[in-house]
Amino acid sequence: MVRRVGPGSVHYFQNSYDCRNRSVSHSGAGDSLQAMQRSRLDYKSTPTIRGTPDYDLWVVACVTTRPPEEKMRAERIAAMDAQLRVEQRIRETQPRRREGPLRAANITDKEVQKIRSVAADLAPGAIVNIGGVVSGCPCEDGPACSAQVWIVAFRPEKSTGLLLSRISREWTVGPVQQWWLEYAALQSRGRLSIDEQDPLNDRFPVCPAE
């Protein structure tokens, strides 16, 4: 139950907090305890958002006032949830050929030269095929990233696909593609252990704060 005091008024709210799913449902409200108990708002559960009163109350209900054992369990669950969200985001950002939206301006000869130069550093001697330039980037590549292009470097022993990013008006290997290159290098030595995968996931680039 929440008691909110304002200028010349008092309101009561009855909330139900789901500690595991970090959500809240508002089931009653009124200007007195009796009115609150009579009301039946029956709102559906909604996620608590950091920085809101509902989030602060979720922390009080599910973390601060819980016994040490329950608090530790809640912290472990929260850590596991955070890890799962990172792993899901990693899968979503795996570099691949994008079909659109195509950039309005066609690729220039200068851009082609730069792209081939970057490819030569990564795959010397390869024949490079350059796809269409698409607008937009994953937020992990930063706000200065404006476009991406999929290239394939052909070599007799192996062909390699790469997603280059145009960051600050320069074509380069973006943070996300760089992470995936590191992952591929480790994986080439065999299946990754937890001791290798977890630190690698911790190094996955994050989106700049809005």
Disulfide bonds with the S-S distance in Angstrom:
Cys19-Cys62 2.07
Cys137-Cys145 2.06
Cys139-Cys207 1.71
